[in-house]
Amino acid sequence: MPSPNLSNMTLDDLQQMIAQIVDQRIAQYLVLTPSAQPPTHETLASVARHRWTPPPEAPTVVEMLRADRDR
């Protein structure tokens, strides 16, 4: 099937052709590119392991901002 002449295409035809090409490219990308992100449960476990709570005597964020502003 020969390529359609763009000058003879309607706007709808052109939009459909573009959508089809984009869909094909996305499908190719998803097949060829392995996911680089870890599973959600691993991310949440890492967040839980690395969580830090400041000591009770530590200044609050507001106090630190006020001290910085007053300098």
ROMARDREN-460862 format. One record per atom (N, C-alpha, C): residue in three letters; atom name; x, y, z. Coordinates in Angstrom, 2 decimals. Layout:
residues N
rest atom east north up
ala CA X Y Z .
...
This chain:
residues 71
rest atom east north up
met N 0.86 -1.17 0.00 .
met CA 0.00 0.00 0.00 .
met C 0.91 1.23 0.00 .
pro N 0.77 2.11 -0.97 .
pro CA 1.61 3.31 -1.04 .
pro C 1.26 4.28 0.08 .
ser N 2.25 5.11 0.46 .
ser CA 2.03 6.12 1.49 .
ser C 1.03 7.15 0.99 .
pro N 0.08 7.55 1.82 .
pro CA -0.90 8.56 1.39 .
pro C -0.22 9.92 1.22 .
asn N -0.72 10.66 0.29 .
asn CA -0.20 12.01 0.05 .
asn C -0.80 12.93 1.10 .
leu N 0.06 13.62 1.85 .
leu CA -0.42 14.47 2.94 .
leu C -1.36 15.57 2.46 .
ser N -1.14 16.06 1.26 .
ser CA -1.99 17.14 0.76 .
ser C -3.42 16.66 0.48 .
asn N -3.60 15.35 0.33 .
asn CA -4.93 14.81 0.06 .
asn C -5.62 14.30 1.33 .
met N -4.94 14.38 2.47 .
met CA -5.50 13.84 3.71 .
met C -6.33 14.90 4.43 .
thr N -7.38 14.43 5.10 .
thr CA -8.15 15.32 5.96 .
thr C -7.42 15.42 7.30 .
leu N -7.84 16.36 8.12 .
leu CA -7.24 16.52 9.43 .
leu C -7.44 15.25 10.26 .
asp N -8.61 14.65 10.18 .
asp CA -8.89 13.42 10.93 .
asp C -7.97 12.30 10.46 .
asp N -7.77 12.18 9.14 .
asp CA -6.87 11.15 8.61 .
asp C -5.45 11.34 9.14 .
leu N -4.99 12.57 9.13 .
leu CA -3.65 12.87 9.61 .
leu C -3.52 12.56 11.10 .
gln N -4.51 12.95 11.89 .
gln CA -4.47 12.67 13.32 .
gln C -4.46 11.16 13.59 .
gln N -5.25 10.42 12.83 .
gln CA -5.28 8.96 13.00 .
gln C -3.93 8.35 12.64 .
met N -3.31 8.84 11.58 .
met CA -2.01 8.32 11.16 .
met C -0.95 8.62 12.23 .
ile N -0.96 9.83 12.76 .
ile CA 0.00 10.20 13.80 .
ile C -0.22 9.35 15.05 .
ala N -1.46 9.19 15.46 .
ala CA -1.78 8.38 16.64 .
ala C -1.30 6.95 16.45 .
gln N -1.50 6.40 15.26 .
gln CA -1.07 5.04 14.97 .
gln C 0.45 4.92 15.06 .
ile N 1.17 5.88 14.51 .
ile CA 2.63 5.84 14.56 .
ile C 3.12 5.97 16.00 .
val N 2.52 6.88 16.76 .
val CA 2.92 7.05 18.16 .
val C 2.65 5.77 18.94 .
asp N 1.49 5.16 18.74 .
asp CA 1.17 3.91 19.42 .
asp C 2.18 2.81 19.09 .
gln N 2.57 2.73 17.83 .
gln CA 3.57 1.73 17.42 .
gln C 4.90 1.99 18.10 .
arg N 5.32 3.24 18.14 .
arg CA 6.61 3.58 18.75 .
arg C 6.59 3.29 20.26 .
ile N 5.50 3.61 20.91 .
ile CA 5.40 3.34 22.35 .
ile C 5.44 1.83 22.60 .
ala N 4.72 1.07 21.80 .
ala CA 4.72 -0.39 21.95 .
ala C 6.14 -0.94 21.75 .
gln N 6.86 -0.45 20.74 .
gln CA 8.23 -0.90 20.51 .
gln C 9.12 -0.55 21.70 .
tyr N 8.96 0.66 22.22 .
tyr CA 9.77 1.10 23.35 .
tyr C 9.51 0.23 24.57 .
leu N 8.25 -0.06 24.84 .
leu CA 7.91 -0.86 26.01 .
leu C 8.43 -2.28 25.90 .
val N 8.45 -2.82 24.70 .
val CA 8.96 -4.19 24.50 .
val C 10.47 -4.21 24.63 .
leu N 11.14 -3.20 24.09 .
leu CA 12.60 -3.20 24.05 .
leu C 13.26 -2.65 25.31 .
thr N 12.52 -1.91 26.13 .
thr CA 13.10 -1.26 27.30 .
thr C 12.62 -1.95 28.58 .
pro N 13.53 -2.61 29.28 .
pro CA 13.11 -3.22 30.55 .
pro C 12.85 -2.13 31.59 .
ser N 11.97 -2.42 32.50 .
ser CA 11.63 -1.44 33.53 .
ser C 12.81 -1.24 34.46 .
ala N 13.20 0.02 34.65 .
ala CA 14.33 0.34 35.52 .
ala C 13.87 0.62 36.94 .
gln N 12.58 0.67 37.15 .
gln CA 12.07 0.98 38.48 .
gln C 11.87 -0.31 39.28 .
pro N 12.26 -0.27 40.56 .
pro CA 12.00 -1.44 41.41 .
pro C 10.50 -1.52 41.71 .
pro N 10.05 -2.69 42.11 .
pro CA 8.63 -2.82 42.48 .
pro C 8.28 -1.88 43.63 .
thr N 7.02 -1.50 43.69 .
thr CA 6.55 -0.55 44.70 .
thr C 6.85 -1.03 46.11 .
his N 6.66 -2.31 46.38 .
his CA 6.88 -2.81 47.74 .
his C 8.34 -2.65 48.16 .
glu N 9.28 -2.79 47.21 .
glu CA 10.69 -2.58 47.53 .
glu C 10.96 -1.11 47.85 .
thr N 10.36 -0.23 47.09 .
thr CA 10.54 1.21 47.33 .
thr C 10.00 1.59 48.70 .
leu N 8.81 1.11 49.04 .
leu CA 8.22 1.43 50.34 .
leu C 9.03 0.83 51.49 .
ala N 9.57 -0.37 51.30 .
ala CA 10.41 -0.98 52.33 .
ala C 11.69 -0.18 52.52 .
ser N 12.26 0.32 51.44 .
ser CA 13.46 1.14 51.53 .
ser C 13.18 2.44 52.27 .
val N 12.05 3.05 51.99 .
val CA 11.66 4.29 52.68 .
val C 11.53 4.01 54.18 .
ala N 10.89 2.91 54.52 .
ala CA 10.70 2.57 55.94 .
ala C 12.05 2.32 56.63 .
arg N 12.98 1.66 55.92 .
arg CA 14.30 1.37 56.51 .
arg C 15.14 2.63 56.70 .
his N 14.96 3.60 55.83 .
his CA 15.79 4.80 55.87 .
his C 15.11 5.99 56.55 .
arg N 13.96 5.77 57.12 .
arg CA 13.25 6.86 57.79 .
arg C 14.02 7.29 59.02 .
trp N 14.06 8.58 59.25 .
trp CA 14.79 9.13 60.40 .
trp C 13.88 10.10 61.13 .
thr N 13.84 9.96 62.44 .
thr CA 13.05 10.87 63.27 .
thr C 14.04 11.68 64.10 .
pro N 13.97 12.99 64.01 .
pro CA 14.90 13.82 64.79 .
pro C 14.62 13.68 66.28 .
pro N 15.65 13.94 67.10 .
pro CA 15.43 13.85 68.55 .
pro C 14.45 14.92 69.02 .
pro N 13.82 14.71 70.15 .
pro CA 12.80 15.66 70.63 .
pro C 13.33 17.07 70.86 .
glu N 14.60 17.21 71.21 .
glu CA 15.14 18.54 71.50 .
glu C 15.56 19.29 70.23 .
ala N 15.47 18.65 69.08 .
ala CA 15.86 19.30 67.82 .
ala C 14.85 20.40 67.48 .
pro N 15.33 21.49 66.88 .
pro CA 14.39 22.57 66.52 .
pro C 13.45 22.12 65.40 .
thr N 12.27 22.71 65.38 .
thr CA 11.32 22.40 64.32 .
thr C 11.74 23.14 63.05 .
val N 11.13 22.81 61.96 .
val CA 11.43 23.47 60.69 .
val C 11.13 24.96 60.79 .
val N 10.04 25.30 61.42 .
val CA 9.66 26.72 61.58 .
val C 10.72 27.45 62.39 .
glu N 11.19 26.82 63.46 .
glu CA 12.23 27.45 64.29 .
glu C 13.53 27.64 63.50 .
met N 13.89 26.65 62.69 .
met CA 15.10 26.79 61.87 .
met C 14.95 27.91 60.84 .
leu N 13.78 28.02 60.23 .
leu CA 13.55 29.09 59.26 .
leu C 13.60 30.46 59.92 .
arg N 13.01 30.56 61.09 .
arg CA 13.04 31.85 61.81 .
arg C 14.47 32.23 62.19 .
ala N 15.24 31.24 62.65 .
ala CA 16.64 31.51 63.03 .
ala C 17.44 31.94 61.80 .
asp N 17.19 31.29 60.69 .
asp CA 17.90 31.65 59.44 .
asp C 17.50 33.06 59.00 .
arg N 16.22 33.37 59.10 .
arg CA 15.74 34.70 58.70 .
arg C 16.33 35.79 59.58 .
asp N 16.46 35.50 60.87 .
asp CA 16.94 36.51 61.82 .
asp C 18.44 36.75 61.73 .
arg N 19.18 35.89 61.03 .
arg CA 20.62 36.09 60.89 .
arg C 20.96 37.25 60.01 .
